[in-house]
Amino acid sequence: MFRHGVHAFGSRTIDFDRQVALMAVINRTPDSFYDGGATFGLQAAVDASLRAVDDGADWVDIGGAPFSPGDPIPASEEADRIVPVISAVRAASDVIISADTFLPDVARQALAAGANVVNDTTGLRDPDMAAVVADAGAHLIITHSLAEPRTVYPRPSYDDVVREIVEFLLRKVDDAVRLGIPEDRILLDPGHDLNKNTLHSLEITRRFAEIAGLGFPTVAAVSNKDFIGETLDRPKRERVEGSLAAAVICILGGARVVRMHNVPASRAAIDLTEAVLGWRQPAYLRHNMGDVNAPAEP
C-alpha cells in the first residue's frame, strides 16, 4: 500500500502496513484549543506527555504556537515553550516526538533536543524548513492548509476539496524531495478543519482513502475538532465519541497516524480496529473456546 511501509523514528520502528500509531497532543500554550492552557506549565506539559506514553501513546506531538489566527509568537518564545519539554520527555522515554511548528529555527532547536519529526501545519510554506529536516535526518509531516500562519482565511471554497488537497500534497512532496528529504521520511495530513468548513472535513473523512492512496503514511488529526462539534452539536469536552468514530473511519480509509487528545479511549479504539483488520491478536481468548463455555465477564 505504501511506497515505504516501515519507518524508523529513533529507536522505534512503525510498520504502517500493519500498524496505526497513536499521536498524543501536548499544547504548551496558555490558550490551547482543547484544554485551555492546562499543559502550559513546563512540568505540566512534561507530566502530560509521559502520562500519555503510559496510557499507550506511540507518539507525542508537542506544540507551542496555535495554527488559529492571532498575534505571531516569536521564534525564541516558541522554542522556550517546547524545547525544554522535548528534552525532558526524550530523557525519560524513547517515544516518537514531533515538534508542532512552522518556524525553521524552532524546528532546528527541537530536533537537536531529541524530536524525531517536524509537524508543519503550513505545508512547507517556508522552504527553509526542508533544509532543517533534511540536515537532521528527521521526518516531516506535510499538512494541507491555505492561510498564512496565524491569519484569517474567511469562507474557504473548493471545487473538489479532496482533489485539491491531493494536488497540493503531491506538489509539496515533490518540493520536499527536491530539497533533500527522502520519501521514506515524509508523512501527509489533509488538515481537517484547517481552512475548511464542516462539510469539507466530513468529505475528507469519507474520502480519506484517496489521500492515503498517494502512498505515504497519512495523519488523521480529527480529535475534538469543530467539524465534530458542529455535526453532533457538542461542546469541546463532549466530542470524545465523535472523535473516536471519525478516527476509526479514517483508519479504515488508510490513516496510519491518529492525532488524539483522549489517549486511553483512543488506544482502545485503535487496538480493536487493528484486531478487526487482522493486525493484532486479542489480549486473551476465553469465550466459546473450551468444552464448557467460560462464565460471562462481570
C-alpha positions in Angstrom: 0.0 0.0 0.0 2.7 2.4 0.9 5.8 3.4 -1.0 7.8 2.8 2.2 5.8 1.0 4.8 8.4 0.7 7.5 9.6 3.9 9.1 12.3 4.3 11.8 11.9 7.0 14.4 15.0 6.9 16.5 14.9 3.5 18.3 11.2 2.9 17.4 10.0 1.4 14.2 6.5 1.6 12.8 5.3 -0.8 10.1 2.5 1.3 8.7 1.3 -1.6 6.5 0.1 -3.2 9.7 0.1 -0.7 12.4 -1.7 2.6 13.4 0.4 5.0 15.6 -1.4 6.9 18.3 -0.2 10.5 18.5 -1.0 12.4 21.7 -1.5 16.1 21.7 0.5 18.3 24.1 0.0 22.0 23.7 2.2 24.3 25.7 0.1 27.4 25.1 -1.9 29.5 27.5 -5.0 29.4 25.3 -4.9 26.0 23.6 -7.9 24.8 21.6 -8.9 21.9 23.8 -7.5 22.2 27.3 -7.4 26.0 27.7 -3.8 26.0 28.9 -3.8 23.1 31.3 -0.4 22.0 30.0 1.1 25.4 29.6 3.4 25.0 32.6 6.7 23.2 31.9 6.2 20.4 34.4 2.5 20.0 33.5 3.5 19.6 29.9 6.2 17.0 30.7 3.9 15.1 33.1 1.1 15.1 30.5 3.5 13.8 27.8 4.8 10.9 30.0 1.2 10.1 31.2 0.2 9.8 27.5 3.1 7.3 27.0 1.9 5.3 30.0 -1.6 5.3 28.6 -0.5 3.9 25.3 0.6 6.7 23.0 3.3 5.8 20.5 4.0 9.4 19.7 3.6 12.8 21.4 3.1 16.0 19.4 4.4 19.0 21.3 3.4 22.5 20.2 3.9 26.0 21.5 2.0 28.1 18.9 -1.5 27.5 17.7 -2.5 27.5 14.0 -5.5 29.6 14.6 -5.4 33.4 13.9 -3.7 35.6 16.4 -0.6 37.6 17.1 2.6 35.9 15.9 4.7 34.2 18.6 8.4 35.0 18.3 10.6 32.0 17.5 12.6 32.5 20.7 9.4 32.3 22.8 8.0 29.3 20.9 11.3 27.5 21.3 11.4 28.3 25.0 8.0 26.7 25.3 8.7 23.4 23.6 12.4 22.6 23.6 12.6 22.0 27.4 9.6 19.7 27.2 11.1 17.7 24.3 14.4 17.5 26.2 12.7 16.2 29.4 10.5 13.7 27.5 13.4 12.4 25.5 15.5 11.8 28.6 12.6 9.7 30.1 11.3 7.8 27.0 12.1 6.6 23.6 8.5 7.6 22.4 8.3 9.3 19.0 8.3 13.1 19.5 7.2 15.6 16.9 7.5 19.4 17.2 4.4 21.1 16.0 5.9 24.2 14.4 6.1 26.0 11.1 9.3 28.0 12.1 12.6 26.5 10.8 14.6 27.9 13.7 12.2 26.4 16.3 12.3 23.1 14.4 16.1 23.1 14.4 16.3 23.5 18.2 13.5 20.9 18.7 15.3 18.3 16.6 18.6 19.0 18.4 16.7 18.4 21.7 15.5 15.0 20.6 12.5 15.4 18.4 12.1 12.9 15.6 9.6 14.7 13.4 8.5 18.2 12.4 4.8 18.6 12.1 4.4 21.6 9.8 0.8 22.7 9.7 1.6 25.2 6.9 2.6 22.5 4.4 6.2 23.5 3.9 5.3 27.1 3.3 8.8 28.1 4.3 11.2 26.1 2.2 14.0 26.6 4.7 12.1 24.1 6.9 13.0 21.3 4.4 16.7 22.0 4.9 16.4 21.8 8.6 14.6 18.5 8.5 16.9 17.1 5.8 20.1 18.1 7.7 18.8 16.4 10.9 17.7 13.2 9.1 14.3 13.7 10.6 10.7 13.1 9.4 8.3 15.7 8.1 4.6 15.9 8.2 3.3 17.9 5.3 -0.2 19.3 6.1 -2.7 20.9 3.7 -3.6 24.5 4.7 -4.2 27.7 2.7 -3.7 30.6 5.1 -0.6 32.4 6.0 0.3 31.3 9.6 -1.9 32.8 12.3 -4.1 34.7 9.8 -7.8 34.6 9.0 -9.0 32.8 5.8 -12.7 33.6 5.5 -15.2 31.3 3.8 -12.8 28.8 2.3 -14.1 27.4 -1.0 -13.1 24.4 -3.1 -14.5 22.9 -6.3 -13.5 19.4 -5.0 -11.8 19.6 -1.6 -10.2 16.2 -1.7 -8.9 16.5 -5.3 -7.4 19.9 -4.4 -5.8 18.6 -1.3 -4.3 15.7 -3.2 -2.8 18.0 -5.8 -1.4 20.3 -3.1 0.2 17.4 -1.2 1.8 16.0 -4.3 3.3 19.3 -5.2 4.7 19.7 -1.6 6.1 16.1 -1.7 7.9 17.0 -4.9 9.3 20.1 -3.2 10.4 18.2 -0.1 12.2 15.5 -2.1 13.8 18.1 -4.3 15.0 19.9 -1.2 16.6 16.8 0.3 14.0 14.9 2.3 13.8 11.2 1.3 10.3 9.8 0.5 10.6 7.4 3.5 10.7 10.3 5.9 7.5 12.0 4.6 4.0 11.8 6.1 0.9 13.6 4.9 -2.0 15.3 6.7 -5.1 16.5 4.8 -5.6 19.1 7.5 -9.2 18.5 8.9 -10.7 21.9 9.7 -7.6 23.9 8.7 -9.1 26.5 6.3 -12.1 24.1 5.7 -15.6 24.1 6.9 -17.5 21.2 8.4 -18.8 19.9 5.1 -15.2 19.9 3.8 -13.9 18.0 6.8 -16.7 15.4 6.6 -15.9 14.9 2.9 -12.2 14.4 3.7 -13.1 11.8 6.3 -15.4 10.0 3.9 -12.9 10.0 1.1 -9.8 9.5 3.2 -8.7 6.6 1.0 -8.0 9.0 -1.9 -5.4 10.8 0.2 -3.9 7.7 1.8 -3.7 6.3 -1.8 -0.9 8.7 -2.5 1.3 6.0 -0.8 2.6 8.0 2.2 1.6 7.3 5.8 -1.2 9.8 6.4 -2.2 11.5 9.6 -5.9 12.0 10.7 -5.9 14.9 13.1 -9.6 14.8 14.0 -9.7 15.0 17.7 -12.4 17.2 19.2 -12.4 19.5 16.2 -15.2 21.9 15.2 -16.5 19.7 12.4 -17.3 17.1 15.1 -18.9 19.7 17.4 -21.0 21.2 14.6 -22.1 17.8 13.3 -23.1 16.5 16.7 -24.0 19.8 18.4 -21.4 19.1 21.2 -19.0 21.5 23.0 -15.4 20.6 23.0 -15.5 18.5 26.2 -18.3 16.3 24.8 -16.7 15.3 21.5 -14.8 12.2 22.5 -17.2 9.7 21.0 -17.4 11.6 17.7 -13.7 11.9 17.6 -13.3 8.2 18.0 -15.8 7.5 15.3 -14.0 9.9 12.9 -10.6 8.4 13.7 -11.8 4.8 13.0 -13.4 5.9 9.7 -10.1 7.4 8.7 -8.2 4.3 9.7 -10.5 2.2 7.6 -9.7 4.7 4.8 -6.0 4.2 5.2 -4.9 6.6 8.0 -1.9 5.3 9.9 -1.4 8.0 12.5 -4.3 9.4 14.5 -3.7 12.6 16.5 -5.9 12.5 19.6 -6.4 14.2 22.9 -8.1 11.4 24.8 -5.4 8.8 24.8 -6.8 5.8 26.8 -10.1 5.8 24.8 -8.2 6.2 21.5 -5.8 3.4 22.4 -8.7 1.1 22.9 -10.4 2.1 19.6 -7.2 1.6 17.6 -6.4 -1.7 19.2 -9.9 -3.1 18.4 -9.7 -1.7 14.8 -6.3 -3.3 14.3 -7.7 -6.6 15.6 -10.7 -6.5 13.2 -8.2 -5.8 10.4 -6.2 -8.9 11.4 -3.2 -7.0 12.5 -3.4 -7.6 16.3 -4.3 -10.6 18.4 -6.9 -10.2 21.1 -5.5 -9.8 24.6 -6.9 -13.2 25.6 -9.4 -15.8 24.3 -11.9 -17.4 26.6 -15.4 -17.0 25.2 -16.6 -20.3 23.5 -13.0 -21.6 23.4 -13.5 -24.7 25.6 -15.6 -27.7 26.1 -17.6 -25.8 28.6 -18.4 -22.1 28.0 -16.4 -19.8 30.2 -18.5 -17.7 32.6 -19.5 -14.3 31.3 -17.3 -11.4 32.4 -18.9 -9.4 35.2 
